[in-house]
Amino acid sequence: MKVSRFLLVAIVVALAVSGCATGSNKVSTYGFTQPEQATSVSHPVEMEKAGDKYVTIFPAILDAGVWGSESLNGAGVWPVLAEQKGSKLLVGYAFVTDLNWWGDYLLQVVMVGRVENLINSKIVYLNRDGGWVYDLTGREFNYDSKKFDEDPSYQTETFNQGTTFVELQNFWKIYSEKRGVDPNVEIFQEIRVGSPEWEGFKTQLASRLGNNYTMADGEVRQGYLPLKDFRKESAKNNGTTAGQCFMRSAFIPVAIDPISAGIGVASSILNGLIAANNGPITGFYARAECLRGDLKPNFRLMQYMYKQLLLQRDAVIYQLQKKAPEAPRREK
């Protein structure tokens, strides 16, 4: 298809002017400092032990640049922050669930607390090392992680660019209406710990993160990797000392393209570019020694072109629906 050919040409041109470079590897205060945090979350039993009463879950959109530069074969976990007036920031997590029918990568956000305690909060999520910040619609905005760590007024300035529950509800309403989906679905789910809904949440989480691990301190975690691989990764340098990031030999994930194999080929080109660089070639952080975060525009371009293919798909479906004869009506 012409769009597929253009996709490949555009990505090759973009790659020619980008690459990997060594930069600051410092992990911010609110970034993930332990390797296991990249691939796992605290098991719900830990919330029960801690006496947590409620969790609130809701969907958000993951920036394609973060998905491409930090995901682990399409999966991953990222930190979420909610501004709490008069108290410390509320920290949660988000993990990838799906690439949806319209080409967006979806996150499920999990935060301890009730909707009423979060409804007026501005919420953002960070990339894994805390070097970049995003609102819940996947928009990246200007951010200085050092100032955020040290300056409360700058924290407020940053959160002002984040997303409230009302804003997120409106976003999903418009998003759904444009795509012919029921816009009145409640996107926020408040779950009481110990309730039947809580058991359902634990089952759902286990279906996404199907492996359990017991850490040295007794904490139980739940994640993507088989135990053997998890042990290997969690034993590596945690990225907070000697200017290093914990590393892993992984490949760029490939979007499943129902129309063309073009994106898969482009992903191979990206992998070749990264592999051609000296030193550690990849990592859970976008600021690994090979600075994968520099490739964020390429992943966004891939997503944009993929969405153009999906628009073509929808146009074809619409035309076929118009031409299809109406089913004969049954006489009563």
N, C-alpha and C positions, 0 to 999 in steps of 0.2 A: 504493500500500500504506500501511496505517496507520503502520507503523514509519518509512517514508520521510517522511511528513508530519510526524511527531514530530521526526524528525531535523532537518528544515528549521526548525521552530519553535524547537527547542532551540538551534540554532546562531545563529539571528537574535537570540534573547534574550542569548546569551553575547556576541555581537559588540556588543550595545548597551552592555555594561558594560566593554568592552575597547577598545584602540586602540593607536596608535603614540605613542611619546614619546621625547624625546631623552635619552640616558643616556651613561654612560661608554663610549667606543669603544676603550679600551686593549686591545691584543692581548697575551695572557699569553705568558710565555716558551715555552710548549709549544703555543701556538696557531699557526695558519698565518699567516705574515707576508707572503707573496707571492701575488698573484692567481692565478697558474698552479696553485698548490697546491689550489685549490678544485675544479678541473676536471681535473686530471691527476696522474699519479704518475711517479716516476723509472722509466725503461724498464728492463726486466730486463738489458739489455746493460750498464747502469751497475753492476749488482751483479756482473756478470762482471768488469768492469774493476776494481772495488774488491777483488776476490779473495774475495768472500763464498762460503762453502762450502755453506750450507744455508739454505732458507727454510721456515717453517712457516705453513700456512694453515688457517683454520677459520672456521665461520659464527658470527655473533652477530646480535642483534636491534637494529635502529635505533629509537630512541624516535620516536614519531609526531610529537611536537612539533619535534624537530630536523629530521625529514624535511620537514615543512611549512614551517618558517621558513628553512631554509638550502639545501634541495635545488635543483638547476638542472633544471627540467622533469622532476623525479623522480630525477635522478642527482646524484652528488656524492661527495666524498672527505673523510674526517675523520681526525684524528690519534689514534693509539692509544699508550698507555704501559704498560710492564710494569715492575714493581718488581724490581730486581736487587740482591740483598744484597751490600753491600761494593763496589758500583760505581755508575756513573751509570745513570740510567733508560734502558731500551731503548725506542726510539721506532719505531713502525711506522705503517701506515695501514690504513684500511678504506674500501671503496666499496660503494655500493648494488648489489645484484644483482637482486632480485625483490620484488614484493609477492606473498606466497605464498597458497596456497589458503585459509588461515585468517585472512587480513587482517593479517599481520605483515610489516613491511619488513625484509628480510634484508641483512646486511652480509657481505662476505668480508673477513676480516682477514688481512693479510700482515705477517709479522715475520721479520726475519733471525735465523737461529739454529736450533738443533735442539730437538726436543720436550724432551729431557732437561735442557736449559738453561732452559726456560720452565715446566716442569711445576709447580714450586713457587711460581711468581711470581703475585702478584695483578695482574690486568690491568684497565684501565679505558679508555674512550675519551672524548674531549672533543668539545664542539661546536667549530665552526671557529675561533672566536677564543679558545678556551680558557677561556671564562667559566663553562661548566657541565660537569659530569662525570657519567658513566653507567657502570654495570656492564655486562657483556656480555649481560645479558638485557633491556637497554633501560630499566633503572630509574635515574632521576635521584636524586641525593642531595645533601645540603648540602655546599657547597664554597666556599672563598674562594681565588680564583686568586692573589691577591697573597701570601697566607700560604703557599700551595703553592710558589710560586716562591722564597720566601725562607727557609722553615722546614723543615728535614729531618724533624723530629718530626711536623709536620703532614702532610708527604708520606706518612709511614708510616700515620698515622691515616686519611688519605684512601684509601690503597691497601687498608687493612683492610676497607673496604666494597666493594672490587672483587671480581673473580671469578678463581678458580684454574681450571686445566684440569679437575681432578676435579669441581669444582662445575659447570662448564659442561657436562661430559659428562653429569652427573646431570640437569641441567636439560633437555637435549635428549632424554634417555631418557624422562623423565616427559612432556615435551611430545609426543613421538612416540607413546607408549603411549595417551595420552588421545585421540589422533586416529587410532588404528588403523594406525599406521605402524610398520614394523620398528624397534624401539628399539636394536638392536644394531649399527647402522652406526657405523663409526669416523669421528668428525667431524674429527680432526686429521690433516693430511697433511704429513709431513716430506719435503721434496724436495731432492735433492742437485743443486747447480748443475752443468749439463753432462750430466745423465742424460736418458734418454728422457722421464721424468716432467717434467723441467725444460722440455723442448721442448713438452710438452703444456700445461704451465702458461703458457708464453709465448703459445701459440695461444689458450688460453682467455682470457687477459688481453686479447689483441688483439680477441677477439670482443666484449668488453665495452667496451673503450676503443680504438676503432678508428682513432685519428688519432695520428700521430707528429710531434713538434716538436723542432727543434734550437735550444737557447737560446743566448744571446750568449756564455756561457762554455763552450759546446761540449757541455753536458749534453743528452742525449736524453730527452724525456719522452713520455708516452703518455696520451691523454685523450679526452674526450667531444666537444669542439668541433671543427668544421672549422678548418683552419689560419687562414683569414681572420678568423674570429670569435675564435680563440685569441689572435692577434696584437693584436687590438683590446682584449681584456680584460686581457692581461698588461701592456699599456702604461699602464694606469690606476694611480691612486694606490694604493699597496699597503696602506694602512690603518694604518700605524704612525707617521705624522706628522700634525701639525696636527689631531689629534682626529678624523680622517676615516676612513671605511671605503671600500674600493673598491666601486663601484656597478655595477649592471647592470639594465637594464629587462627584467624577467622576470616571468612569471606563476606563481601558485601551482599546483603540479602537481595533477592530478586522479586520484584512485584509479579504476581500471577496475572498475565495479560491474556484475556480471552480472545483478543483480536489478532495479535501479532506477536512474533518472537523478538521483535526489535529491542524491547527493553532488556530482555535477558542478554542479548548480545552486548548492549551498552554496559550492563553490569560487569560483564567479563572484561571490557576495556578498562573500567574503573579498577577492578582487581589487579589487572596487569600494571596499571600505573602505580598503585600502592606497592605491589611486590617488587617493582623495579628500584625502589628507594633503599638506601643503605640503612642499617640499624633496625630497631624494633619496628615492624611494619604496621602494626595495628594495635588496638587496645579497646578496653571498655570506655575509656574517656575519649572525647573528641580532641583533647589536647595531649594525646600520646606523642612520643617523639616524632613520629610521622604525623603531622598535624592534620588529622582527618577532618577536623572542623573546617579547614580551608575548602573542602569539597562540598560543603553544604549547598552552594548555589547549583552545583551539578545535579544533586539529588532533587532539588526543587524543580529544576528544569525537566528532569525525568518525570516527576509527578505531573507537571503541567502538560507535557506532551501526552502522557497517559490519559489524562482527563479529556484532552481533545479527541483521542480515540474513542473514549466512552461516549462523548457527545455524538460522534458519528454513529456509534452503535444505537444510541437512543433515537436518532433521527431515522435510521433504517427501520427500527421497530415501529416507530410511529407511522411511517409511510405504509408499512405492511398491514398495520392495524386498520388504517383507513381503507385499504383495498380489500380487506377480508370481507366476504359476504356475511350479512347478519344471519345468525342462527334462526331457523324457522320457529315461529311461536307455536306452542302447543295449545290446542283448543281445550277449553275447560269442559 
